[in-house]
Amino acid sequence: QVQLVESGGGWVQPGGSLRLSCARSGSVWPYDVVGWYRQAPGKQREPVATMSSGGVPRYADSVKGRFTISRDNAKNTVTLQMNSLKPEDTAVYYCHSQRCDGQFWGQGTQVTVSP
């Protein structure tokens, strides 16, 4: 099974930037769809950004133009660059992998955006 571990979360002021990283280990398969999801208190977990094995990204409307997802298959990492952060971006962010044998989640990392 694949293991996903996120890092890079923390506190930032509105308009600031953070970079989240996801390290993948174990039974890593390069043909998965990787992505980032987030969950705010009292809300459902929602997709933020995904990327196919062919490198095609998709973004939630709320983050288009501000967030960028990338993957490095040689290092087995997935990155989410977050710019122009807003208070409504505050949530726990989770790394995700969708494969033919199931889906896998990281433990999450907290992102807090406040003055």
N, CA, C and O atoms as a printed pandas DataFrame, in Angstrom:
     atom_number atom_name residue_name chain_id  residue_number  x_coord  y_coord  z_coord
0              1         N          GLN        A               1    0.841   -1.192    0.000
1              2        CA          GLN        A               1    0.000    0.000    0.000
2              3         C          GLN        A               1    0.879    1.245    0.000
3              4         O          GLN        A               1    1.996    1.231    0.516
4              5         N          VAL        A               2    0.363    2.314   -0.581
5              6        CA          VAL        A               2    1.101    3.562   -0.637
6              7         C          VAL        A               2    0.878    4.341    0.654
7              8         O          VAL        A               2   -0.213    4.322    1.225
8              9         N          GLN        A               3    1.927    5.027    1.107
9             10        CA          GLN        A               3    1.853    5.913    2.259
10            11         C          GLN        A               3    1.991    7.355    1.784
11            12         O          GLN        A               3    2.859    7.663    0.967
12            13         N          LEU        A               4    1.134    8.238    2.296
13            14        CA          LEU        A               4    1.146    9.648    1.930
14            15         C          LEU        A               4    1.345   10.482    3.184
15            16         O          LEU        A               4    0.605   10.327    4.156
16            17         N          VAL        A               5    2.338   11.364    3.174
17            18        CA          VAL        A               5    2.643   12.207    4.321
18            19         C          VAL        A               5    2.761   13.649    3.860
19            20         O          VAL        A               5    3.605   13.974    3.025
20            21         N          GLU        A               6    1.900   14.525    4.412
21            22        CA          GLU        A               6    1.906   15.942    4.053
22            23         C          GLU        A               6    2.814   16.739    4.980
23            24         O          GLU        A               6    3.072   16.344    6.117
24            25         N          SER        A               7    3.291   17.868    4.471
25            26        CA          SER        A               7    4.060   18.808    5.264
26            27         C          SER        A               7    3.917   20.197    4.654
27            28         O          SER        A               7    3.496   20.334    3.505
28            29         N          GLY        A               8    4.269   21.228    5.422
29            30        CA          GLY        A               8    4.271   22.587    4.919
30            31         C          GLY        A               8    3.133   23.459    5.391
31            32         O          GLY        A               8    3.089   24.643    5.057
32            33         N          GLY        A               9    2.212   22.908    6.157
33            34        CA          GLY        A               9    1.111   23.704    6.662
34            35         C          GLY        A               9    1.564   24.657    7.753
35            36         O          GLY        A               9    2.693   24.579    8.238
36            37         N          GLY        A              10    0.666   25.558    8.133
37            38        CA          GLY        A              10    0.970   26.525    9.169
38            39         C          GLY        A              10    0.045   27.716    9.107
39            40         O          GLY        A              10   -1.018   27.663    8.489
40            41         N          TRP        A              11    0.459   28.798    9.755
41            42        CA          TRP        A              11   -0.315   30.041    9.786
42            43         C          TRP        A              11    0.297   31.067    8.849
43            44         O          TRP        A              11    1.518   31.190    8.754
44            45         N          VAL        A              12   -0.570   31.805    8.156
45            46        CA          VAL        A              12   -0.120   32.851    7.260
46            47         C          VAL        A              12   -1.171   33.954    7.219
47            48         O          VAL        A              12   -2.360   33.687    7.387
48            49         N          GLN        A              13   -0.738   35.183    6.998
49            50        CA          GLN        A              13   -1.657   36.308    6.875
50            51         C          GLN        A              13   -2.336   36.306    5.508
51            52         O          GLN        A              13   -1.787   35.766    4.547
52            53         N          PRO        A              14   -3.522   36.904    5.412
53            54        CA          PRO        A              14   -4.170   37.005    4.097
54            55         C          PRO        A              14   -3.245   37.649    3.065
55            56         O          PRO        A              14   -2.552   38.625    3.351
56            57         N          GLY        A              15   -3.252   37.082    1.866
57            58        CA          GLY        A              15   -2.372   37.540    0.812
58            59         C          GLY        A              15   -1.032   36.841    0.776
59            60         O          GLY        A              15   -0.269   37.007   -0.176
60            61         N          GLY        A              16   -0.736   36.065    1.796
61            62        CA          GLY        A              16    0.521   35.349    1.863
62            63         C          GLY        A              16    0.506   34.060    1.076
63            64         O          GLY        A              16   -0.472   33.737    0.401
64            65         N          SER        A              17    1.606   33.323    1.171
65            66        CA          SER        A              17    1.783   32.090    0.408
66            67         C          SER        A              17    2.281   30.962    1.291
67            68         O          SER        A              17    2.969   31.186    2.287
68            69         N          LEU        A              18    1.923   29.749    0.909
69            70        CA          LEU        A              18    2.423   28.528    1.524
70            71         C          LEU        A              18    2.630   27.487    0.438
71            72         O          LEU        A              18    1.971   27.516   -0.601
72            73         N          ARG        A              19    3.550   26.571    0.689
73            74        CA          ARG        A              19    3.762   25.451   -0.210
74            75         C          ARG        A              19    3.601   24.154    0.566
75            76         O          ARG        A              19    4.333   23.898    1.522
76            77         N          LEU        A              20    2.645   23.344    0.153
77            78        CA          LEU        A              20    2.412   22.050    0.767
78            79         C          LEU        A              20    3.100   20.964   -0.052
79            80         O          LEU        A              20    3.117   21.016   -1.282
80            81         N          SER        A              21    3.663   19.984    0.641
81            82        CA          SER        A              21    4.317   18.871   -0.021
82            83         C          SER        A              21    3.736   17.558    0.472
83            84         O          SER        A              21    3.341   17.437    1.631
84            85         N          CYS        A              22    3.689   16.590   -0.404
85            86        CA          CYS        A              22    3.205   15.259   -0.093
86            87         C          CYS        A              22    4.248   14.255   -0.538
87            88         O          CYS        A              22    4.554   14.158   -1.726
88            89         N          ALA        A              23    4.794   13.510    0.406
89            90        CA          ALA        A              23    5.765   12.473    0.107
90            91         C          ALA        A              23    5.063   11.127    0.006
91            92         O          ALA        A              23    4.329   10.734    0.913
92            93         N          ARG        A              24    5.283   10.433   -1.076
93            94        CA          ARG        A              24    4.664    9.132   -1.302
94            95         C          ARG        A              24    5.709    8.032   -1.196
95            96         O          ARG        A              24    6.797    8.140   -1.761
96            97         N          SER        A              25    5.373    6.975   -0.470
97            98        CA          SER        A              25    6.278    5.853   -0.292
98            99         C          SER        A              25    5.492    4.554   -0.263
99           100         O          SER        A              25    4.261    4.561   -0.262
100          101         N          GLY        A              26    6.204    3.451   -0.239
101          102        CA          GLY        A              26    5.559    2.151   -0.267
102          103         C          GLY        A              26    5.320    1.702   -1.696
103          104         O          GLY        A              26    6.188    1.840   -2.557
104          105         N          SER        A              27    4.139    1.165   -1.938
105          106        CA          SER        A              27    3.791    0.659   -3.263
106          107         C          SER        A              27    3.282    1.804   -4.139
107          108         O          SER        A              27    2.083    1.934   -4.383
108          109         N          VAL        A              28    4.224    2.630   -4.607
109          110        CA          VAL        A              28    3.884    3.805   -5.409
110          111         C          VAL        A              28    3.656    3.392   -6.863
111          112         O          VAL        A              28    4.450    2.655   -7.446
112          113         N          TRP        A              29    2.566    3.879   -7.429
113          114        CA          TRP        A              29    2.210    3.587   -8.810
114          115         C          TRP        A              29    2.134    4.894   -9.569
115          116         O          TRP        A              29    1.370    5.774   -9.173
116          117         N          PRO        A              30    2.895    5.064  -10.648
117          118        CA          PRO        A              30    2.963    6.357  -11.331
118          119         C          PRO        A              30    1.746    6.717  -12.157
119          120         O          PRO        A              30    1.670    7.836  -12.663
120          121         N          TYR        A              31    0.794    5.816  -12.314
121          122        CA          TYR        A              31   -0.365    6.064  -13.161
122          123         C          TYR        A              31   -1.594    6.495  -12.373
123          124         O          TYR        A              31   -2.717    6.407  -12.869
124          125         N          ASP        A              32   -1.385    6.957  -11.159
125          126        CA          ASP        A              32   -2.492    7.409  -10.338
126          127         C          ASP        A              32   -2.853    8.864  -10.639
127          128         O          ASP        A              32   -2.060    9.612  -11.211
128          129         N          VAL        A              33   -4.064    9.243  -10.242
129          130        CA          VAL        A              33   -4.466   10.645  -10.218
130          131         C          VAL        A              33   -4.200   11.154   -8.807
131          132         O          VAL        A              33   -4.766   10.638   -7.842
132          133         N          VAL        A              34   -3.350   12.154   -8.683
133          134        CA          VAL        A              34   -3.015   12.711   -7.378
134          135         C          VAL        A              34   -3.741   14.021   -7.185
135          136         O          VAL        A              34   -4.160   14.662   -8.150
136          137         N          GLY        A              35   -3.888   14.421   -5.922
137          138        CA          GLY        A              35   -4.587   15.670   -5.681
138          139         C          GLY        A              35   -4.529   16.114   -4.240
139          140         O          GLY        A              35   -4.016   15.424   -3.359
140          141         N          TRP        A              36   -5.082   17.306   -4.037
141          142        CA          TRP        A              36   -5.212   17.888   -2.713
142          143         C          TRP        A              36   -6.673   18.169   -2.433
143          144         O          TRP        A              36   -7.382   18.732   -3.267
144          145         N          TYR        A              37   -7.112   17.775   -1.261
145          146        CA          TYR        A              37   -8.455   18.053   -0.773
146          147         C          TYR        A              37   -8.333   18.845    0.521
147          148         O          TYR        A              37   -7.281   18.842    1.160
148          149         N          ARG        A              38   -9.405   19.518    0.904
149          150        CA          ARG        A              38   -9.392   20.239    2.165
150          151         C          ARG        A              38  -10.733   20.095    2.871
151          152         O          ARG        A              38  -11.769   19.877    2.242
152          153         N          GLN        A              39  -10.689   20.221    4.185
153          154        CA          GLN        A              39  -11.888   20.129    4.995
154          155         C          GLN        A              39  -11.830   21.169    6.101
155          156         O          GLN        A              39  -10.935   21.147    6.946
156          157         N          ALA        A              40  -12.787   22.071    6.085
157          158        CA          ALA        A              40  -12.925   23.077    7.127
158          159         C          ALA        A              40  -13.883   22.558    8.190
159          160         O          ALA        A              40  -14.703   21.686    7.903
160          161         N          PRO        A              41  -13.796   23.078    9.416
161          162        CA          PRO        A              41  -14.702   22.631   10.479
162          163         C          PRO        A              41  -16.163   22.779   10.082
163          164         O          PRO        A              41  -16.580   23.836    9.609
164          165         N          GLY        A              42  -16.935   21.723   10.274
165          166        CA          GLY        A              42  -18.350   21.752    9.952
166          167         C          GLY        A              42  -18.688   21.618    8.485
167          168         O          GLY        A              42  -19.856   21.732    8.112
168          169         N          LYS        A              43  -17.697   21.379    7.642
169          170        CA          LYS        A              43  -17.928   21.268    6.209
170          171         C          LYS        A              43  -17.432   19.921    5.685
171          172         O          LYS        A              43  -16.631   19.245    6.330
172          173         N          GLN        A              44  -17.921   19.546    4.507
173          174        CA          GLN        A              44  -17.485   18.321    3.866
174          175         C          GLN        A              44  -16.104   18.505    3.239
175          176         O          GLN        A              44  -15.717   19.612    2.864
176          177         N          ARG        A              45  -15.380   17.406    3.136
177          178        CA          ARG        A              45  -14.102   17.446    2.446
178          179         C          ARG        A              45  -14.345   17.710    0.965
179          180         O          ARG        A              45  -15.223   17.096    0.357
180          181         N          GLU        A              46  -13.569   18.623    0.383
181          182        CA          GLU        A              46  -13.777   19.018   -0.993
182          183         C          GLU        A              46  -12.467   18.995   -1.766
183          184         O          GLU        A              46  -11.405   19.244   -1.195
184          185         N          PRO        A              47  -12.531   18.698   -3.063
185          186        CA          PRO        A              47  -11.313   18.722   -3.876
186          187         C          PRO        A              47  -10.848   20.147   -4.126
187          188         O          PRO        A              47  -11.657   21.046   -4.352
188          189         N          VAL        A              48   -9.546   20.342   -4.083
189          190        CA          VAL        A              48   -8.934   21.631   -4.346
190          191         C          VAL        A              48   -8.235   21.625   -5.695
191          192         O          VAL        A              48   -8.451   22.516   -6.517
192          193         N          ALA        A              49   -7.399   20.621   -5.921
193          194        CA          ALA        A              49   -6.650   20.507   -7.162
194          195         C          ALA        A              49   -6.266   19.056   -7.386
195          196         O          ALA        A              49   -5.922   18.350   -6.437
196          197         N          THR        A              50   -6.321   18.605   -8.630
197          198        CA          THR        A              50   -5.903   17.258   -8.985
198          199         C          THR        A              50   -5.025   17.311  -10.220
199          200         O          THR        A              50   -5.032   18.290  -10.966
200          201         N          MET        A              51   -4.271   16.240  -10.422
201          202        CA          MET        A              51   -3.433   16.129  -11.612
202          203         C          MET        A              51   -3.378   14.680  -12.064
203          204         O          MET        A              51   -3.118   13.781  -11.265
204          205         N          SER        A              52   -3.626   14.459  -13.351
205          206        CA          SER        A              52   -3.582   13.131  -13.917
206          207         C          SER        A              52   -2.137   12.678  -14.087
207          208         O          SER        A              52   -1.200   13.459  -13.929
208          209         N          SER        A              53   -1.980   11.388  -14.415
209          210        CA          SER        A              53   -0.640   10.868  -14.665
210          211         C          SER        A              53    0.000   11.536  -15.872
211          212         O          SER        A              53    1.226   11.577  -15.983
212          213         N          GLY        A              54   -0.820   12.059  -16.777
213          214        CA          GLY        A              54   -0.321   12.779  -17.934
214          215         C          GLY        A              54   -0.023   14.236  -17.681
215          216         O          GLY        A              54    0.393   14.947  -18.596
216          217         N          GLY        A              55   -0.228   14.702  -16.452
217          218        CA          GLY        A              55    0.116   16.067  -16.091
218          219         C          GLY        A              55   -0.971   17.091  -16.338
219          220         O          GLY        A              55   -0.685   18.287  -16.376
220          221         N          VAL        A              56   -2.223   16.654  -16.507
221          222        CA          VAL        A              56   -3.326   17.574  -16.729
222          223         C          VAL        A              56   -3.919   17.988  -15.390
223          224         O          VAL        A              56   -4.434   17.139  -14.663
224          225         N          PRO        A              57   -3.861   19.285  -15.041
225          226        CA          PRO        A              57   -4.384   19.733  -13.750
226          227         C          PRO        A              57   -5.841   20.164  -13.838
227          228         O          PRO        A              57   -6.314   20.590  -14.891
228          229         N          ARG        A              58   -6.538   20.047  -12.726
229          230        CA          ARG        A              58   -7.881   20.574  -12.562
230          231         C          ARG        A              58   -7.949   21.280  -11.220
231          232         O          ARG        A              58   -7.364   20.824  -10.237
232          233         N          TYR        A              59   -8.672   22.403  -11.185
233          234        CA          TYR        A              59   -8.754   23.207   -9.978
234          235         C          TYR        A              59  -10.188   23.541   -9.638
235          236         O          TYR        A              59  -11.031   23.714  -10.517
236          237         N          ALA        A              60  -10.448   23.628   -8.351
237          238        CA          ALA        A              60  -11.721   24.159   -7.908
238          239         C          ALA        A              60  -11.819   25.621   -8.314
239          240         O          ALA        A              60  -10.813   26.330   -8.345
240          241         N          ASP        A              61  -13.032   26.074   -8.625
241          242        CA          ASP        A              61  -13.213   27.458   -9.056
242          243         C          ASP        A              61  -12.695   28.452   -8.019
243          244         O          ASP        A              61  -12.207   29.525   -8.376
244          245         N          SER        A              62  -12.797   28.104   -6.756
245          246        CA          SER        A              62  -12.417   29.015   -5.693
246          247         C          SER        A              62  -10.913   29.259   -5.598
247          248         O          SER        A              62  -10.488   30.220   -4.957
248          249         N          VAL        A              63  -10.095   28.398   -6.229
249          250        CA          VAL        A              63   -8.649   28.540   -6.119
250          251         C          VAL        A              63   -7.970   28.772   -7.458
251          252         O          VAL        A              63   -6.750   28.930   -7.498
252          253         N          LYS        A              64   -8.712   28.799   -8.548
253          254        CA          LYS        A              64   -8.116   29.015   -9.864
254          255         C          LYS        A              64   -7.372   30.346   -9.907
255          256         O          LYS        A              64   -7.876   31.373   -9.453
256          257         N          GLY        A              65   -6.176   30.304  -10.455
257          258        CA          GLY        A              65   -5.349   31.490  -10.539
258          259         C          GLY        A              65   -4.526   31.762   -9.309
259          260         O          GLY        A              65   -3.653   32.629   -9.334
260          261         N          ARG        A              66   -4.782   31.038   -8.221
261          262        CA          ARG        A              66   -4.051   31.247   -6.978
262          263         C          ARG        A              66   -3.219   30.032   -6.575
263          264         O          ARG        A              66   -2.124   30.186   -6.034
264          265         N          PHE        A              67   -3.727   28.830   -6.833
265          266        CA          PHE        A              67   -3.049   27.597   -6.443
266          267         C          PHE        A              67   -2.489   26.894   -7.679
267          268         O          PHE        A              67   -3.049   26.997   -8.770
268          269         N          THR        A              68   -1.384   26.184   -7.495
269          270        CA          THR        A              68   -0.773   25.403   -8.556
270          271         C          THR        A              68   -0.355   24.043   -8.017
271          272         O          THR        A              68    0.362   23.958   -7.020
272          273         N          ILE        A              69   -0.804   22.978   -8.677
273          274        CA          ILE        A              69   -0.424   21.629   -8.296
274          275         C          ILE        A              69    0.655   21.121   -9.247
275          276         O          ILE        A              69    0.643   21.431  -10.438
276          277         N          SER        A              70    1.582   20.342   -8.712
277          278        CA          SER        A              70    2.622   19.745   -9.536
278          279         C          SER        A              70    2.992   18.386   -8.954
279          280         O          SER        A              70    2.726   18.106   -7.785
280          281         N          ARG        A              71    3.608   17.547   -9.780
281          282        CA          ARG        A              71    4.058   16.240   -9.311
282          283         C          ARG        A              71    5.435   15.947   -9.868
283          284         O          ARG        A              71    5.753   16.304  -11.003
284          285         N          ASP        A              72    6.248   15.292   -9.057
285          286        CA          ASP        A              72    7.583   14.880   -9.448
286          287         C          ASP        A              72    7.634   13.370   -9.263
287          288         O          ASP        A              72    7.835   12.885   -8.150
288          289         N          ASN        A              73    7.455   12.634  -10.340
289          290        CA          ASN        A              73    7.407   11.184  -10.240
290          291         C          ASN        A              73    8.755   10.572   -9.871
291          292         O          ASN        A              73    8.800    9.494   -9.278
292          293         N          ALA        A              74    9.845   11.240  -10.211
293          294        CA          ALA        A              74   11.165   10.738   -9.849
294          295         C          ALA        A              74   11.367   10.754   -8.344
295          296         O          ALA        A              74   12.021    9.867   -7.796
296          297         N          LYS        A              75   10.804   11.764   -7.665
297          298        CA          LYS        A              75   10.931   11.885   -6.219
298          299         C          LYS        A              75    9.688   11.403   -5.479
299          300         O          LYS        A              75    9.669   11.385   -4.248
300          301         N          ASN        A              76    8.659   11.015   -6.213
301          302        CA          ASN        A              76    7.399   10.562   -5.611
302          303         C          ASN        A              76    6.805   11.617   -4.685
303          304         O          ASN        A              76    6.411   11.318   -3.558
304          305         N          THR        A              77    6.746   12.841   -5.167
305          306        CA          THR        A              77    6.186   13.933   -4.384
306          307         C          THR        A              77    5.109   14.663   -5.172
307          308         O          THR        A              77    5.118   14.680   -6.403
308          309         N          VAL        A              78    4.186   15.262   -4.440
309          310        CA          VAL        A              78    3.139   16.110   -4.986
310          311         C          VAL        A              78    3.162   17.420   -4.215
311          312         O          VAL        A              78    3.224   17.416   -2.985
312          313         N          THR        A              79    3.113   18.531   -4.921
313          314        CA          THR        A              79    3.235   19.845   -4.302
314          315         C          THR        A              79    2.023   20.703   -4.628
315          316         O          THR        A              79    1.475   20.631   -5.728
316          317         N          LEU        A              80    1.610   21.515   -3.662
317          318        CA          LEU        A              80    0.562   22.506   -3.877
318          319         C          LEU        A              80    1.110   23.866   -3.475
319          320         O          LEU        A              80    1.323   24.131   -2.292
320          321         N          GLN        A              81    1.338   24.722   -4.458
321          322        CA          GLN        A              81    1.760   26.093   -4.207
322          323         C          GLN        A              81    0.519   26.952   -4.052
323          324         O          GLN        A              81   -0.314   27.011   -4.957
324          325         N          MET        A              82    0.388   27.619   -2.913
325          326        CA          MET        A              82   -0.787   28.418   -2.604
326          327         C          MET        A              82   -0.371   29.872   -2.454
327          328         O          MET        A              82    0.407   30.214   -1.564
328          329         N          ASN        A              83   -0.889   30.720   -3.322
329          330        CA          ASN        A              83   -0.612   32.145   -3.297
330          331         C          ASN        A              83   -1.898   32.926   -3.045
331          332         O          ASN        A              83   -3.001   32.401   -3.199
332          333         N          SER        A              84   -1.737   34.190   -2.656
333          334        CA          SER        A              84   -2.879   35.071   -2.405
334          335         C          SER        A              84   -3.909   34.407   -1.505
335          336         O          SER        A              84   -5.102   34.401   -1.810
336          337         N          LEU        A              85   -3.448   33.858   -0.413
337          338        CA          LEU        A              85   -4.321   33.102    0.475
338          339         C          LEU        A              85   -5.368   33.990    1.135
339          340         O          LEU        A              85   -5.110   35.147    1.469
340          341         N          LYS        A              86   -6.551   33.423    1.313
341          342        CA          LYS        A              86   -7.690   34.101    1.912
342          343         C          LYS        A              86   -8.115   33.376    3.180
343          344         O          LYS        A              86   -7.828   32.188    3.331
344          345         N          PRO        A              87   -8.794   34.064    4.095
345          346        CA          PRO        A              87   -9.271   33.391    5.312
346          347         C          PRO        A              87  -10.132   32.167    5.015
347          348         O          PRO        A              87  -10.093   31.199    5.774
348          349         N          GLU        A              88  -10.907   32.183    3.933
349          350        CA          GLU        A              88  -11.742   31.042    3.599
350          351         C          GLU        A              88  -10.952   29.836    3.118
351          352         O          GLU        A              88  -11.529   28.766    2.925
352          353         N          ASP        A              89   -9.640   29.983    2.919
353          354        CA          ASP        A              89   -8.789   28.848    2.595
354          355         C          ASP        A              89   -8.402   28.046    3.831
355          356         O          ASP        A              89   -7.801   26.978    3.709
356          357         N          THR        A              90   -8.733   28.539    5.009
357          358        CA          THR        A              90   -8.401   27.849    6.246
358          359         C          THR        A              90   -9.074   26.480    6.296
359          360         O          THR        A              90  -10.294   26.375    6.172
360          361         N          ALA        A              91   -8.276   25.441    6.477
361          362        CA          ALA        A              91   -8.782   24.070    6.488
362          363         C          ALA        A              91   -7.627   23.120    6.753
363          364         O          ALA        A              91   -6.463   23.521    6.769
364          365         N          VAL        A              92   -7.967   21.854    6.961
365          366        CA          VAL        A              92   -6.973   20.795    6.952
366          367         C          VAL        A              92   -6.859   20.302    5.520
367          368         O          VAL        A              92   -7.862   19.960    4.894
368          369         N          TYR        A              93   -5.653   20.266    5.007
369          370        CA          TYR        A              93   -5.405   19.866    3.627
370          371         C          TYR        A              93   -4.856   18.450    3.592
371          372         O          TYR        A              93   -3.948   18.104    4.348
372          373         N          TYR        A              94   -5.421   17.629    2.698
373          374        CA          TYR        A              94   -5.078   16.220    2.601
374          375         C          TYR        A              94   -4.544   15.882    1.214
375          376         O          TYR        A              94   -5.105   16.304    0.203
376          377         N          CYS        A              95   -3.474   15.130    1.178
377          378        CA          CYS        A              95   -2.970   14.569   -0.065
378          379         C          CYS        A              95   -3.775   13.320   -0.407
379          380         O          CYS        A              95   -4.192   12.578    0.483
380          381         N          HIS        A              96   -3.989   13.093   -1.700
381          382        CA          HIS        A              96   -4.863   12.013   -2.140
382          383         C          HIS        A              96   -4.303   11.343   -3.388
383          384         O          HIS        A              96   -3.720   11.994   -4.255
384          385         N          SER        A              97   -4.491   10.027   -3.459
385          386        CA          SER        A              97   -4.092    9.252   -4.626
386          387         C          SER        A              97   -5.234    8.338   -5.025
387          388         O          SER        A              97   -5.736    7.570   -4.204
388          389         N          GLN        A              98   -5.646    8.416   -6.278
389          390        CA          GLN        A              98   -6.678    7.540   -6.827
390          391         C          GLN        A              98   -6.016    6.569   -7.786
391          392         O          GLN        A              98   -5.407    6.977   -8.775
392          393         N          ARG        A              99   -6.140    5.258   -7.483
393          394        CA          ARG        A              99   -5.507    4.229   -8.283
394          395         C          ARG        A              99   -6.526    3.167   -8.666
395          396         O          ARG        A              99   -7.671    3.198   -8.214
396          397         N          CYS        A             100   -6.103    2.234   -9.499
397          398        CA          CYS        A             100   -6.991    1.168   -9.931
398          399         C          CYS        A             100   -7.385    0.258   -8.782
399          400         O          CYS        A             100   -8.434   -0.384   -8.838
400          401         N          ASP        A             101   -6.559    0.189   -7.732
401          402        CA          ASP        A             101   -6.840   -0.683   -6.598
402          403         C          ASP        A             101   -7.408    0.057   -5.393
403          404         O          ASP        A             101   -7.471   -0.505   -4.300
404          405         N          GLY        A             102   -7.820    1.303   -5.574
405          406        CA          GLY        A             102   -8.417    2.056   -4.494
406          407         C          GLY        A             102   -7.880    3.462   -4.377
407          408         O          GLY        A             102   -7.107    3.914   -5.222
408          409         N          GLN        A             103   -8.290    4.153   -3.327
409          410        CA          GLN        A             103   -7.822    5.500   -3.071
410          411         C          GLN        A             103   -7.148    5.566   -1.711
411          412         O          GLN        A             103   -7.461    4.792   -0.806
412          413         N          PHE        A             104   -6.206    6.517   -1.581
413          414        CA          PHE        A             104   -5.385    6.609   -0.384
414          415         C          PHE        A             104   -5.272    8.063    0.048
415          416         O          PHE        A             104   -5.266    8.974   -0.779
416          417         N          TRP        A             105   -5.183    8.264    1.359
417          418        CA          TRP        A             105   -5.166    9.592    1.952
418          419         C          TRP        A             105   -3.983    9.771    2.892
419          420         O          TRP        A             105   -3.542    8.821    3.538
420          421         N          GLY        A             106   -3.471   10.998    2.962
421          422        CA          GLY        A             106   -2.506   11.354    3.981
422          423         C          GLY        A             106   -3.208   11.719    5.272
423          424         O          GLY        A             106   -4.436   11.690    5.347
424          425         N          GLN        A             107   -2.432   12.064    6.289
425          426        CA          GLN        A             107   -3.003   12.379    7.603
426          427         C          GLN        A             107   -3.511   13.812    7.698
427          428         O          GLN        A             107   -4.257   14.138    8.622
428          429         N          GLY        A             108   -3.126   14.666    6.770
429          430        CA          GLY        A             108   -3.577   16.040    6.736
430          431         C          GLY        A             108   -2.599   17.004    7.382
431          432         O          GLY        A             108   -1.831   16.629    8.268
432          433         N          THR        A             109   -2.637   18.247    6.932
433          434        CA          THR        A             109   -1.837   19.314    7.512
434          435         C          THR        A             109   -2.692   20.569    7.604
435          436         O          THR        A             109   -3.413   20.905    6.664
436          437         N          GLN        A             110   -2.612   21.263    8.733
437          438        CA          GLN        A             110   -3.462   22.416    9.001
438          439         C          GLN        A             110   -2.927   23.662    8.309
439          440         O          GLN        A             110   -1.736   23.964    8.383
440          441         N          VAL        A             111   -3.818   24.378    7.638
441          442        CA          VAL        A             111   -3.520   25.680    7.053
442          443         C          VAL        A             111   -4.476   26.694    7.654
443          444         O          VAL        A             111   -5.694   26.538    7.569
444          445         N          THR        A             112   -3.921   27.732    8.262
445          446        CA          THR        A             112   -4.726   28.775    8.881
446          447         C          THR        A             112   -4.349   30.119    8.279
447          448         O          THR        A             112   -3.181   30.507    8.292
448          449         N          VAL        A             113   -5.343   30.831    7.751
449          450        CA          VAL        A             113   -5.139   32.144    7.141
450          451         C          VAL        A             113   -5.952   33.155    7.938
451          452         O          VAL        A             113   -7.181   33.100    7.941
452          453         N          SER        A             114   -5.276   34.077    8.612
453          454        CA          SER        A             114   -5.954   35.066    9.441
454          455         C          SER        A             114   -5.064   36.285    9.611
455          456         O          SER        A             114   -3.843   36.184    9.493
456          457         N          PRO        A             115   -5.672   37.447    9.890
457          458        CA          PRO        A             115   -4.877   38.666   10.106
458          459         C          PRO        A             115   -3.979   38.552   11.313
459          460         O          PRO        A             115   -3.248   39.491   11.629
